[in-house]
Amino acid sequence: MTHRMGPGPTRRGVLTGAGAMGLSATAARAGYLPAPERTEAFDVVVVGAGMAGCAAALQAAEDGARVCVLEKAREARMGGNSALAGGGFAMPPGPGEGARAAFLEDFEKKAQGRGNSDLYEVMAAHAREDVAWLAEHGIDFTDEMRVDPYHVVMAVVAPGFYMGMPRALRHLRSRIEERGGSFRFETKAQHLVMNDAGSVEGVRVVGPGGVADLTAPAVVLAAGGYPANTRLLESYSDPNAGALMVRGVPWATGDGLEMARGVGAGWKGMGGVMALHVAAVDPVETAAGNPFSLLPHAISVNREGQRFIDETRGYVAHGKAVLEQPGQRAALVFDEKIAELPAAESTLGTFRRLGIDVKSAGSLADLARAIEVPPEALEDTVTRYNAAAKEGRADGLEPPKSDYAHVVEGPTYHALYPLAPGVTLTFGGLMIDTSARVLEADERVIPGLFAAGEGAGHAFFNDYVGGGALTNCLVMGRIAGRRAAGG
């Protein structure tokens, strides 16, 4: 049993100072003597204030739990990678079983059959209702848009890509606080605390007031992945992975993974570059400068003026391919007709709003000079591509193009250049079940510990369908919050 000094707090009570629960037995096992004097008691402690953390906290608060959300960043930087995300939530194209099955099939194919199919089924079953739940809480969305070439639609937080997420997360914070929840900023969770029965019963934190123990019957880890942790990237992904640009926040260092491992949690899906989300993006505006909607319609060339990938394979496959190209740079080439397509207009609107230069020229030779590739090589590449492009495909090329093979013939030519590879997020992480309970490596449940979001569930492998990451955070975050609150 954990020892208490003075009268024990009620489940919803708060005690500080010498009369607080000290967790001394567990603290001694962890090598911390004495236990901190400052202790507060909650029903649920959530680590991380991104989409997964906010979804978990709001759901738990709705279910009557007294919730505390920990965020190690400053208040103005709340939200982690979720605040930098495009704001798209992937959903089945309709409510029926057929739509859910098509959604599931697309995600499984995208992950080459090595993703977490159990989580995909949960996402398919709950995505639409959970997006509707966000809307009920005051989050505005644009009209649903199709995610080419998949059986998936995307609800985008208004007013559009890369514009709405910070405001949406602040709004969710207000909803949580309206229900009695609290936020602690610049407060880092350092260790999980277990009682003598083997259940997680709190978190040791370091914040502006020093060290404290926040006790709770349930803890939800929603602290994100490890894209900014060079040690983990180089150890698990690739010895050179630490040289990648970090597109997200620099404090996404895998804290939740490290803490959970300290109490026996299993890690899964972290090996090799297949566990990384890499995108070829503008090297200055690394977060929003992602031409994902234009990519399938354009042609991508390297510094030698050569195509090197089927552009319809998606922006993650493209980003990893750019990683292997000379100088790790690429350009997307297209003409005026392609620029007028809705998918292209979305990308170009974002780039122009951010002040990112779009190269334009009246000839391929002039465009080639603008993007620093040999003019003859670019002209030859485009000529051979145009000759092969028939009925939307270009099968006679190496590499071929399986869809959206538009002829590129001017009269005005455009390019996005330079595009460089950066790591956005990581796919591997804590082992969980479909109830968001954290598991040991042998799949035994760790009582009192839940997890959701980027650092949990090893949901994806190699790549995922656009909008899938936020959907995973939302769906599994709600489940984690509900279960943590006793639902």
Beta strands, then each sheet from edge to edge (+ up, - down):
strand 1: 39-41
strand 2: 44-47
strand 3: 67-71
strand 4: 88-91
strand 5: 145-146
strand 6: 153-156
strand 7: 182-185
strand 8: 188-194
strand 9: 200-207
strand 10: 210-215
strand 11: 218-221
strand 12: 245-246
strand 13: 267-268
strand 14: 276-281
strand 15: 299-301
strand 16: 330-335
strand 17: 359-361
strand 18: 413-426
strand 19: 429-430
strand 20: 437-439
strand 21: 445-451
sheet 1: 1+ 10+ 9- 8+
sheet 2: 7+ 3+ 2+ 11+ 21+ 20-
sheet 3: 4+ 6- 5+
sheet 4: 12+ 18+ 14-
sheet 5: 12+ 18+ 16- 15+
sheet 6: 12+ 18+ 17-
sheet 7: 13+ 19-
end
